Amino acid sequence: MLNAIAFVILGCAIILGAFSVVTVRNVMHAAYWLLEVAVAVAGLYYFMSAEYIAIMQLLIYVGAVGMLVIFTVMITQRSQVDNERPGVFSLFAFIASGLLFAAIAYGVIKSPSLVASAPQAPMSLLTFGQQLFSTNGWVLAFEIASLLLTVALVAAVWWTKDRDN
């Protein structure tokens, strides 16, 4: 019962945070809402008995990516005007996001794999490491993410360089 209540509360926090990220006008506040979403997702992982993934979510997304986003926003702000986003409503984006939500909801409702199954035996650390760093494992996704973060940091530095020189 506690897991169901936590799921509902954290799910609502994720939806509210994600909605706030795209609707708040202050860019720095949007970055803080993004951190809130990442923390709520970590809580969701914890209540799904995936403690290791919850800790990695906190360390990687809240600790590293979140701080990188805040650092990037702080570096790229040249004035208070840069801190505000225009309040532009896009009908196309609204319809496209509604269609995407409907497609995902349809897939979730019709998916037979969402039925609860018997818990599997926990994976050993050796097996996890072999799957993580094998060539057909997760190492490619990890390297792509690290490259993307490096490119974002370099782009932020380039964006803030003095254009008068």
C-alpha positions as CSV (number, residue, x, y, z in Angstrom):
1,M,0.0,0.0,0.0
2,L,2.9,2.4,0.8
3,N,4.4,1.7,-2.6
4,A,1.2,2.6,-4.3
5,I,0.8,5.9,-2.4
6,A,4.5,6.7,-3.0
7,F,4.0,5.9,-6.7
8,V,1.0,8.3,-7.0
9,I,2.7,11.1,-5.1
10,L,6.0,10.8,-7.0
11,G,4.2,10.4,-10.3
12,C,2.3,13.7,-9.6
13,A,5.5,15.4,-8.6
14,I,7.2,14.3,-11.8
15,I,4.3,15.5,-14.0
16,L,4.0,18.8,-12.1
17,G,7.8,19.3,-12.3
18,A,8.0,18.5,-16.0
19,F,5.1,20.8,-16.7
20,S,6.8,23.5,-14.7
21,V,10.1,23.1,-16.6
22,V,8.4,24.0,-19.9
23,T,6.0,26.7,-18.6
24,V,8.0,28.7,-16.1
25,R,9.5,31.8,-17.7
26,N,12.7,32.0,-15.6
27,V,15.4,29.8,-17.1
28,M,17.1,29.2,-13.8
29,H,13.8,28.2,-12.2
30,A,13.3,25.7,-15.1
31,A,16.7,24.2,-14.2
32,Y,15.6,23.8,-10.6
33,W,12.4,22.1,-11.6
34,L,14.4,19.8,-13.8
35,L,16.4,18.8,-10.7
36,E,13.1,18.2,-8.8
37,V,12.0,15.8,-11.6
38,A,15.3,13.9,-11.4
39,V,15.0,13.6,-7.6
40,A,11.3,12.4,-7.9
41,V,12.4,9.8,-10.5
42,A,15.1,8.6,-8.1
43,G,12.4,8.2,-5.4
44,L,10.3,6.2,-7.9
45,Y,13.3,3.9,-8.6
46,Y,13.8,3.4,-4.8
47,F,10.2,2.4,-4.2
48,M,10.4,-0.1,-7.2
49,S,13.2,-1.8,-5.2
50,A,15.9,-0.6,-7.6
51,E,18.1,1.1,-5.0
52,Y,21.3,1.1,-7.1
53,I,19.6,2.8,-10.0
54,A,18.1,5.4,-7.6
55,I,21.5,6.2,-6.2
56,M,22.9,6.4,-9.7
57,Q,20.0,8.7,-10.7
58,L,20.9,11.0,-7.8
59,L,24.6,10.9,-8.5
60,I,24.6,11.2,-12.2
61,Y,21.5,13.2,-13.1
62,V,21.0,15.3,-10.0
63,G,24.6,15.7,-9.1
64,A,26.4,15.9,-12.4
65,V,23.9,16.7,-15.1
66,G,21.8,19.0,-13.0
67,M,24.8,21.0,-11.8
68,L,26.1,21.1,-15.4
69,V,22.7,22.6,-16.5
70,I,22.8,25.2,-13.7
71,F,26.4,26.0,-14.5
72,T,25.6,26.4,-18.2
73,V,22.7,28.7,-17.4
74,M,24.7,30.8,-15.1
75,I,27.6,31.1,-17.6
76,T,25.4,32.0,-20.6
77,Q,23.4,34.7,-18.7
78,R,24.8,38.0,-19.8
79,S,22.0,40.1,-18.4
80,Q,18.7,39.8,-16.6
81,V,16.9,39.8,-19.9
82,D,18.7,36.6,-20.9
83,N,17.2,35.0,-17.8
84,E,13.6,35.3,-19.1
85,R,12.0,33.2,-21.8
86,P,9.2,34.7,-23.9
87,G,5.8,33.3,-23.2
88,V,5.1,31.9,-26.7
89,F,2.3,29.3,-27.1
90,S,2.7,26.9,-30.0
91,L,-0.4,25.2,-31.1
92,F,1.7,22.7,-33.2
93,A,3.8,21.8,-30.2
94,F,0.7,21.3,-28.1
95,I,-0.9,19.0,-30.6
96,A,2.3,17.1,-31.2
97,S,2.8,16.5,-27.5
98,G,-0.8,15.4,-27.1
99,L,-0.5,12.9,-29.9
100,L,2.8,11.6,-28.4
101,F,1.1,11.3,-25.0
102,A,-1.8,9.4,-26.6
103,A,0.5,7.0,-28.5
104,I,2.5,6.3,-25.3
105,A,-0.7,5.8,-23.3
106,Y,-2.1,3.4,-25.9
107,G,1.2,1.4,-25.9
108,V,1.2,1.2,-22.1
109,I,-2.5,0.2,-21.9
110,K,-2.1,-2.5,-24.6
111,S,1.3,-3.9,-23.5
112,P,1.1,-7.4,-22.0
113,S,4.6,-7.1,-20.6
114,L,3.4,-4.7,-17.8
115,V,1.8,-7.5,-15.9
116,A,3.7,-8.1,-12.7
117,S,6.1,-11.1,-12.9
118,A,8.0,-13.1,-10.3
119,P,11.0,-11.2,-9.0
120,Q,14.3,-12.3,-10.5
121,A,17.4,-13.2,-8.6
122,P,19.7,-10.2,-8.0
123,M,22.5,-9.7,-10.4
124,S,26.0,-10.1,-9.1
125,L,28.4,-7.2,-9.3
126,L,30.7,-9.1,-11.7
127,T,27.8,-9.8,-14.1
128,F,26.6,-6.2,-13.9
129,G,30.2,-5.0,-14.7
130,Q,30.4,-7.4,-17.6
131,Q,27.1,-6.2,-19.0
132,L,27.9,-2.6,-18.5
133,F,31.3,-2.6,-20.2
134,S,30.9,-5.3,-22.8
135,T,30.8,-4.1,-26.5
136,N,27.1,-5.1,-26.8
137,G,26.2,-3.7,-23.4
138,W,25.7,-0.2,-22.1
139,V,29.1,1.2,-22.7
140,L,28.1,2.9,-26.0
141,A,25.2,4.7,-24.5
142,F,27.5,5.8,-21.6
143,E,30.1,7.1,-24.0
144,I,27.5,9.0,-26.1
145,A,26.1,10.6,-23.0
146,S,29.6,11.7,-21.8
147,L,30.4,13.1,-25.3
148,L,27.1,15.0,-25.3
149,L,27.8,16.5,-21.9
150,T,31.3,17.5,-23.1
151,V,29.9,19.1,-26.2
152,A,27.3,21.0,-24.1
153,L,30.0,22.4,-21.9
154,V,32.2,23.5,-24.8
155,A,29.2,25.1,-26.5
156,A,28.4,27.0,-23.3
157,V,31.9,28.3,-23.0
158,W,31.9,29.2,-26.7
159,W,28.6,31.0,-26.4
160,T,29.8,33.2,-23.6
161,K,33.1,34.3,-25.2
162,D,33.5,38.0,-25.8
163,R,32.4,38.7,-29.4
164,D,34.1,42.1,-29.5
165,N,37.7,40.6,-29.7
